[in-house]
Amino acid sequence: MHDATYQGRLHYLQKQLMADYYAELTASAEGNGAPAAYLLIGGNPVELLRAFDMLPVYPEVNALQLAVKKNSLGHIQSAEDMGYSTDNCAYVKADIGMYFAGRKTPFATIPEPSLLLCNYVGCNVYLHWFDHLAEYTKKPAFHLDVPFIRTASGRPTREDIDYVMRQLHQLIATCEEITGKRLDEDKLRRAIELSSETGKLWSEIKHLTKHRPAPYDAYFDSVTMMAPLYCLRGTEGGLEFFREARDEYARRAAAGQGPLPREDVRYVIEGPPPWPYLRVFRDMFARWNAVAVASTYSTVGGLWEFGFAHDPDHPLESIAEHLLSWNLTNRNFLQRYDQIERYLDEWNAEALVIHSVKSCRLFSAGQGDMREYFTKRNIPTLLVESDLEDPRYFSEAQMRTRIDAFFESLAHRKLTASASASGDKA
């Protein structure tokens, strides 16, 4: 059963919420709003900023919005003219180019930061990004040093949690100095409560794609939900959006409604999407009636579907755990393999697609080994490459040929297996 209008309501709600958020950015840029703090998506401590009434600004989100609106290439080339290498992270180059173009974008005017909060999780390029922003803006930078997980269990040690918590106390002192306010512990607790409830709803939503058919595409439709999840986490508006999304997708799951007329293939996908060509990329899978039932990219900010929840009774400790272990970007490759294997098994998927990003070393390093690992386990695996931001690295014809060949091969494999099973019964 298929409902061609299923995206409309949630897309409309998301656009309303994000329009309000971008209006806040513009107001801050014009000196009529809250002081802005730049931070990163991966396992971030946004709840702490909300306790100081600081406005979170995400350079990654700004960069991807530039790409979606076909506005990134000029900024990338401007950064390259400044000396940034062609193989530098395209997010960084788009953001730097945009900053020197006056911070005006099709969706908002981006405010100058009062604080540059680099919650370093996994990517050393981001350290340099925020160091450069600090140099350009002449504003204070705070680097949260988040250790990699080094235990077999995949959980942080008590020493690591304490280490991050000590830095969070230092961050509180920095925010107090910048804002002239003392930490409002009631506001912090409320933000943690809202994040906890939001995370639980997001987890429920993620588990709904275990249904057949899946009620939504867990890669292309998750993008609609990821913006409120990251930009509005810890707010009443963000929580209400996820109540609406959970109810809508639960209704669709109960009614047997999927995002496509048929669900012929259930697959898992690794890596960020090519934002400048998101619709084109989606159509390449839809024409094969292929639905993503899980995606690693939708967990860059948190792994709520595997059991994490912020704890209002232990706010700083839960923020530290989120930074350390409950997000994709601070996981090693064996942990990422385990995550994908869980998706393949528990979400009943039959194939893996890896979108390797040319300018993103964090995601692309080791993905050739990842493909070999799953291929050896008899999981049909496709590796394709383009970029998440730079349109010069996307070849539509080449990408379509690779994807079509993969799904043709998968269809033949299924047909052969079915014929073999029929022969055995005979």
Buried (B, 14 or more C-beta within 10 A) or exposed (E): EEEEEBBEEBEEBBEEBBEEBBEBBBBBBEEEBBBBBBBBBBBBBBBBBBBBEBBBBBBBBBBBBBBBEEBBBEBBBBBBEEEBEBEBBBBBBBBBBBBEEEBEBEBBBBBBBBBBBBBBBBBEBBBBBBBBBBEEBEBBBBBBEBBEBEEEEBEBBEEBBEBBBEBBEEBBEBBEEBBEBEBBEEBBBBBBBBBBBBBBBBBBBBBBBBBBBBBBBBBBBBBBBBBBBBBBBBBEBBBBBBEBBBEBBBEBBEEEBBBBEEBBBBBBBBBBBBBBBBEEBBEBBBEBBBBBBBBBBBBBBBBBBEEBBBBBEEBBBBBBBBBBBBBBBBBBEEBBBEBBBBBBEEBBBBBBBBBBBBBBBBBBEBBEEBBEBBBEEEBBBBBBBBBBBBBBBBBEEEBBEBBEEBBEEBEEEBEEEEEEEEEEEE
